[in-house]
């Protein structure tokens, strides 16, 4: 914007000076030329700085990708427990991680590989109080520690610094990465992947804000990736009175809040903000909405549900569980408001976005980019009901608005525009609860999850569709390509690949149904994943 502003002023200034007319004050012409030259020089300088910053970001990404690819094939430990102690320091943070690691390989390891945001500097690595030698290669922390097969070790890592957002989404193609994924009509809202600031903090596993043994991305082979389910305990030292949000049960004592998780998770997030809270306990689950102060634009549309809201929530939860043939696996569900610039990318290998974390769904502030115009929704419902059903009941209108909003937000596979729904909570039932690891068929996990989610989501009907939709493009793609080629095709649109995945998952399901009754297969899947909940299956 500064480039266009300065260049525009400069060209306008030269336009004035170059008009062929007798000047009223000839001595002003050199001044006009000088001012125009200064503005043009400022514009070109700003443009040069922008291009240099862009190329610097590309070089950073290339370095990070090279490190991921270098260590992607190496055997490593698994983290069993992780005790995190975090102290926010304005635009920086200090952390201590106590990790209990185990060598699950059938052979000895000569080193331990951890991954941590490259802007966080590691000050020490210890085991049983003894310092361990380590080296740092960008995001990789290489610890000189031998482990025999099956051996366990407890490691303490101390680190501090800031967060480099360039480490995020290294497996996303550059064209997609720099194509603003947060749009609202004509407005380009910019993108951020993490915040670490005095007034707001938002950190997800994608930005490596704590050390992990499993890389969040494998750019060379995205589907050959693992998950590490870990027992997390997070303690945040705070003194500013802001709300702290993370997975698990929070307990506050002496300006510290500790989150204890009752189940292993593939990752956790941290949010610190000046939130207001609305909460309700229905059956054994705590439901919460955390929103920025002054952003309660929605409550007035649901006052009619003051007495019936618990029943509405219970009925909707039961519908979700019946559709997905799974019980909701967590003890709480939180909608947390984030700045509208918070962006995430669709990655087919993952099956969900960073908006959907265990127990938490991040939504943009004031419902921007979401179908959250409750006033218009209410008017439409009133008009439809008046046409055929007489005077509408306020409670019924509120229930209808409630269900329409959450079905559109949480359950649909795609949005009305045809894009994959980034807020689909299928991951809370599937992706965040288990992982099938297969060397021969690395896509097996996402294929099974897609197969289970197909019957739950159904197909979205849209009034406005292109002459050729993504499903038809997927069929055309298979005329000349195999599914194996599609897996490694980085130029293939996520929406088209998702249609390919649905086709293959449906074919797999149909084949299994020829070998056993559908109900029996559904019962088998439910029992299998219930038995192997919150673990990786190999």
N, C-alpha and C positions, 0 to 999 in steps of 0.2 A: 504493500500500500504506500509506503514511503517512496519507493522507486517511482510509482506512477504519479504520485503527488508532485515530487520535485521535478520530474521530467515534464509534466504537464504545465507547471508554472513557468519552467524554463522556455518551452516552446511558445507558450502564449506571450512571454516577454519578447522573444525574438520576432514574433508575428507583429507586435506593436512597432518594434524598431525598424522592421523591413518594409513597412507600408510606404509606398512611393508618394510622398507629399512633402511640401515645404515645412520643415519643423518650426514650431513656434519659438522654441528655445533650443538652438543647435547644440549648446553645451551639454544638454541632457542625454543626447544620443549615446555617447561613450558610457555614460552611467547605466543606461538601459542594457547595452550590450554586456557590460560587466556583470550586472545582476543576472541576466539570462545565462551567462557562462557559468556563474557560481551555482545557480540552480541545476543546470545540466550536469555540471561536474559532480554535484552532490548526488544527483539521481544515478549517474553511472557508477559512482563509488558505492552507493547503497546496493545497486544491482550486483556489483562485483562481490561485495561482502555476502550477499544472499547466495550467489552461486558457489562461493568458496565454502560457506557453511553447509550447503547441500552436498558438495563433493566430500567434505569432511565427514558428514554423516554416512555417506556411502562407503567410505574407506573404513569407518568404524564397524559398520555392518559386515563388511567383507572379512575383517579381522575376527569378529565374533563367530561368524559362520565357519571360518577356517578352524577355529578352536573346537567348536562343536563337532565338525566332521572328523577332526584328528582323533578325538577320544570316544567317538560314538561306538566303535566296535570293541572297546576295551571292557574287560570284566571289572566289576566294581562291587562295593558293599551295598547292603540295603539298610536303611535307617529304621530301627524299631521304635524308638522314642526320641522326642525332640523337645527339650525344655528351653523356651525362648524367654529372654529378659531384654526388653526394649526400653530405651530412654529417648523420647523425642527431644531434639535440640534445635528447634526452629526449622531451618532448611536442611538440617542434618539429623542424624540419629546415631546412637551407640547401641550395640547389641552384644549379647553373650548367648551362645548356643551350646547346650550340653546334649550331645548326640550319642545315643547307644546304637552302634553299628554292628552288623553281623555279615560274615562272608558266607553267602548261600551257595557259592560256586562249589564245584567238585574238585577244585584245585586251589593252591595257595595264591595269595595276592601279594605283590611286592610294594604296592602303594594304594592309597585311598584318594579318590578323585571327588572333590566337592565343587559345586558351582555356586557362585555368589556374584551379585551385581558388581561390575568392574569399578564403579565409583565408591564402593565400600572397601576401605583398606583394612586388611587383616593385620592385627597387631600381635597376636599370639595364638598358637595351637598347642594344647597340652593334653596329656593322658595320665591320669593318676598323679597330677601335679608336676609331671616331668615334661619339659618343653619338647615338642616334636619338630624336626626340621621340615620346612615346606618351601615350595616355590610357587610363584603366581604367574600365570599366563592369561592375561585379560580376565575373563570370568572364571577360569579354572584355577582351583587351589589344589596343588599336588602335594600330598602329605606322605612323607617317607615313613611308612609303617607297614610291616609285613603281617599278614594274617593267614593262618592255616585254614583249611576248609572247615566251616562250622564255627570258627572262633569269633567271639564277641569282643568289642572294645568300646570304652566310653571316652569320647573326645570333647574337649571344651575349646570353642573357637570364639575369640573376641575380635570385634570389628567395629568400625565407625566410618562415617562419611555421608555422602548424599546418594541419590538414585540417578543413574543414567538410563533414560528411556529408550536409547538406541538399542539396548539389548533385547527389547521386546519384539516379538513377531519376526525373528530372523528367518523363519521358513516361509514367510509371505513374499510373493514376487514384488519387485520394486514398483511396478506399474500399479498394482493394487494397493501397496502400502501408502503411496503418496497420493492416491485418489481418495479424497476426503470421505470417510465412511459415515460421517455424522452430518446429514443434510436435513434441512427443514424448509421445503419449498424452494424459494430462490436464495435462501440464506446458507452460506458456508460457515459452519460454526467452529471450525478448527478441530484439532485432535490432540488429546493428551492420553497417555497410557498409565500414568502414575502421578501422584502428588505427594510431596513431602515439604510442607510449608507450615508456618506458625499457626495459620487459621484453618488449615484443612490438610488432612492426610488420607490418602487412599492408595494402598499397596496390595497387589494381587500376586499370586505365584509367578505370573508371567515376567515380572520385573526382578525376580531373584532377590527379594529383600531379606531373605534368610538363606543359609547354606543348605543345599540339597545334594543328594548323591545321584539323582536321576535328572538328566537335562530336560528342561521343559520343551525342547524342540530338537529335531534331527533334520536339518535343512537338506542333507543329501538324500535321505530316505525317510520322509515324514512318517510313514506307517510303521517303520521299525523302531518303535518307541515303547518305553515301559512306564509303568506307574508304580509308585512306592507308597503304600498305605502305612501311615505313621501315626503313633499316638502323640498328639501335640498338647503341650501346656504352654500358654503364653501369658507372660506378666508384663504389663505396661506401667511404667512409672510416670505419673502425671500429677500436675499441680494447678492446672488452669481451669478445671471444672468442666471441660468439654466431655461430650459423650464418646466413649470408646466402644467400638463394635468389632467383634470377631466371632469365630465359631466356638461353640462350647458354652458352658455355664459360667457366667461371670460372678466373681466375688470380690467386693471392694474392701480394702483395709489399708489404713495409713497411706493414703494417696497412691495406692497401688491397686490395680485391678487385674485379677488372674482369671484366665479362661481355661477351664478344664474340659477336655473332650472325653466322652464316654466310649467313643468308637474311633478306630483308625481312619484317617482321611488322606486323600491324595495331595492336599495342600490347604493352606488357610490364608485368609486376607486380614488386613488391618485397616480400619477406618476411624479417624478421630475428627469430630466436627461439632459445631454448635447446633445440635439437633434438639427438636422437640419430639416427643414420643407418644404414640397411642398404642395401647397393648390390650390384649384380651387372651384369656386362657380358655380353650375349648377342648373338653376331654383331657387328654394328657399333653397337648401341644400348645406352646405359647406363640401367639401371632402378634407381630409388632409392625408398626409403620414408623420409620424415622425420617423426619423431614426437616429442612432448614427452617429456622425461626421466621415466621411471617409467610410461610408457603402453604398454609392449610387452606387451600382453595376448594377442597373436595368434601369436607365434613358436612357442609350445609345441604348437600344434595342427598345425604343418607340419614337425615335426622329421623325419618320414618322407620328406620331399622333399629332404633335404640333398644327395643325389647326382643326383636327377632333375629338380630345379627348372628348370635351364636348358632342358631339353627340353620341359617343360610350358609355360614361357613362350613358347618358339619356336613350339610347336604352336598355342597360343591366338592369338598375333600373326598367324600365317599364316591362321588361320580368319577373323580380323577383316579382313585384307586381301582375302581371296577374296570374302567377303560384300560388301564395299564396292567391290570392283573397283579398289582404289587401294593403293599402297604407303604404309606409314607414313612421313610426310614429314620427321620430325625425328630428331635424333641421341640424344635422351634422352626418358625418360618418368618423371615424378616424382609420387608420391602424397605430398602434404604435409598434415599435420594442422593444423587451425585451431580456434580456440575455437568451441564449438557455437553461439554467438550470431551467427556470421558468416552473413549472409543475402543472398539474391539473389532477383530476381524474373524470372518467365518473360515474355519479350517476343517476340511472334510475329515481328516484323520482324527480329529478330536471329538467331533460330534456335538460340541456346545461352545459357548463363548465365555469370556471372562465376566459378562454380566451375571451369569448363573454360577454362583459358588455354593458349596455345601451350606445349607440352612439359610442362605442369603441371596436375594435377587436385587441387583443394583438397577435403578431406574433413573432416567434423566429428570432434572429438576422441573417442577411444575408440570410434569407429564409431557414435556415437549417431545416431539417425534412419536408420541403414543396416541391412540384413540381415546383421549381423556377429556373431551369436551362434553361433560355430563349435562350441561344445560341444553345443548343441541340434542343429545341423546334423549333427554326427557321430553322435549318438544316433539320429536319424531314419534316416540311411543304414545304420547297423548293423542296426536293426530290419527295414528293408525287405530288406536282403540276407540276413539270417538266415531270413526267411520263405520265400525262394525260391532262394537261391544259396549256402547254407551259410555258413561262417565268413568274414566280410569281411577283406580284406587292408588293413593300415594305410596302405600307400602308395596303394592305390586310393581309400580313403576320403579321404585328404588331397588327392589330385588332384581328386576330385569336389567337395569343399568349396571348393577353390581356384577351379575353373571356375564353380561355381554362384554364388559371391560376385561374381566379376568380370563374369560375364554379366549378373547382376542389376544391378550397379552401372554398367557401362559401355555395355551394348549395348541394353538394353530401351528402347523408346520411352516407356513409361509404367510407373509403379510398380504394385504390387499394389492400391493404393487407387484407381487410375484417374487419378492426377495425372501430368502430364508429368514424365518423369525429368530432373531438373536436372543429373545427372552424366553424361548420355549423351555419349560422346566423339566423336560424328559430326563435331563441329566441327573436331577435329584433322585429319580427312581432307578436310573441305570448307570450312567457314566461315573457318578461320584460314589457308587456303592460297590463296584467290582471291576475287575479287568481280566480279560482272557488274553494270555500271552502265548503266541504261537510263532515259532521261527519260520515254519513253512508257509503259514497263512497269516501274516501280520495284520491283515484287515479283518480278521475273524471277530474281534471284539466289537468294532463299530458296525459290522454287518449284523451280528446278533442283536445288538441294541436297536438298530434301525428296524429289523424284522419285528421286534417286540413293540416298537413305538408306532408302527404303521397302522395297526388296527385301532390304536387309541386315538390317533390324531384325525384319521380320515382325510378326505380330499377337500381342499378349500375351493369353493366355487367363487369365481370372480366375474363381474359383469363385463369388465374391460380386459380383454386378453389379446395378445398379438396373434397374427395369422398363424404363425408357427410358435408354439409355446416350448418351454424347456423340456417337457416330457417328449415331445416330438423331436426336438433337437437331440435328445439322448438316444432315441431310436435310430435317427440318421447317423449319429456317431458310431453306433455299433455295427452299421453296415460295412464300415471300412476299418474299424479298430476293435481290439479286444478289450475286455475289462481290465486285464493286466496292464495294457498300454495306458488306459485311462488313469490308473493309479499313479503312474509316473509322469503324466502329462501336466506340467505346471501351468500351461496356458489355458487349460480347460476351466470354464467358469464354475464356481462352487455350486451354483444352482443346477447346472447341467449334470455335474458329477453326482449330486445328491439324487437326481432322478435316475441315473445309472445305478446307484447304490440301492435305491428302492426297487428297481426292476430285478436286480440280482438277488436281493434279500427276499423279495416275493417269490422268485423262482425256487430259492432254497426252501422257503416255508412250504410252498406247494408240493415240492418233492417229498419233504418229510411227512406231509399230510397223506401222501399215498402209501407211506409205510406204517403209519400209526394214526389213530383218531386225533383230530385237532384238540379236543378237550384233554386227552391224555398227554399230549405234547405240552400244552399250556401248563398243566399241573406239574409236569417234570421240570420245565423251566423255572417256575415259581419256587419249587422246592430246592432245586439246584442252587439258584442264586441266593435263596434265603440261608441255605447251609453255608455258602461261601461269601456271605456279606462282608463288605469292607476288607477285602483281601484281593491279591492278584492270583489268578488261576493259571497254572502252566501245565 
